[in-house]
């Protein structure tokens, strides 16, 4: 069973940028993480996907300086990105994507509500 995304209240404070963006290119992919042996009876190993460097075309900035493109790092995580993936991205000051599942973690409505609550 997959873990749910981290609570938005835990992730949002670390976000320098909150953007509506689309992956235009996977620049590079890191080495494959070590294989994890599934526990007896488990339906998933929780296997992580390799780190990636990706270019994002920014459609809208909800937090941060206005930019049209960012090259960012996706850490080893339970998802991979490819050109065409789009949605809300939370990015820290080191240009690292935050959140366990990238752009599938939080809806725009939820992010906008959390940003105005501050």
JOCOR-V601956 format. One record per backbone hydrogen bond with DSSP energy under -0.5 kcal/mol. CO is the residue of the C=O (numbers start at 1). NH is the residue of the N-H. E is the energy in kcal/mol with one decimal. If there is no record, write none. Layout:
((CO & NH & E) (CO & NH & E))
//
This chain:
((7 & 10 & -1.8) (7 & 11 & -1.3) (8 & 12 & -2.8) (11 & 14 & -1.4) (12 & 15 & -1.8) (14 & 16 & -0.6) (17 & 91 & -2.7) (18 & 62 & -3.2) (18 & 63 & -1.5) (19 & 21 & -0.7) (19 & 89 & -2.8) (20 & 59 & -3.2) (20 & 60 & -1.6) (21 & 87 & -2.1) (22 & 57 & -2.9) (23 & 84 & -3.0) (25 & 27 & -0.8) (25 & 55 & -2.6) (28 & 53 & -2.6) (39 & 42 & -2.5) (49 & 77 & -1.4) (51 & 30 & -3.0) (52 & 74 & -3.3) (53 & 27 & -2.0) (53 & 28 & -1.6) (54 & 72 & -2.7) (55 & 24 & -2.6) (55 & 25 & -1.1) (56 & 58 & -0.6) (56 & 70 & -1.9) (57 & 22 & -1.9) (57 & 59 & -0.5) (60 & 20 & -3.0) (60 & 62 & -0.6) (63 & 18 & -1.9) (65 & 67 & -0.6) (68 & 58 & -2.4) (70 & 56 & -3.3) (70 & 72 & -0.6) (72 & 54 & -2.6) (73 & 75 & -0.6) (73 & 97 & -3.0) (74 & 52 & -2.3) (77 & 49 & -5.0) (82 & 85 & -2.3) (85 & 23 & -3.2) (87 & 21 & -2.4) (89 & 19 & -2.5) (89 & 91 & -0.5) (90 & 98 & -3.4) (91 & 16 & -1.9) (91 & 17 & -2.5) (92 & 95 & -2.0) (95 & 73 & -2.9) (96 & 92 & -2.4) (99 & 102 & -0.7) (100 & 78 & -0.6) (101 & 104 & -1.6) (102 & 105 & -1.9) (103 & 88 & -0.6) (107 & 111 & -2.3) (108 & 112 & -3.1) (109 & 113 & -2.1) (110 & 114 & -2.2) (111 & 115 & -2.7) (112 & 116 & -2.0) (113 & 117 & -1.2) (114 & 118 & -0.5) (115 & 118 & -0.7))
//
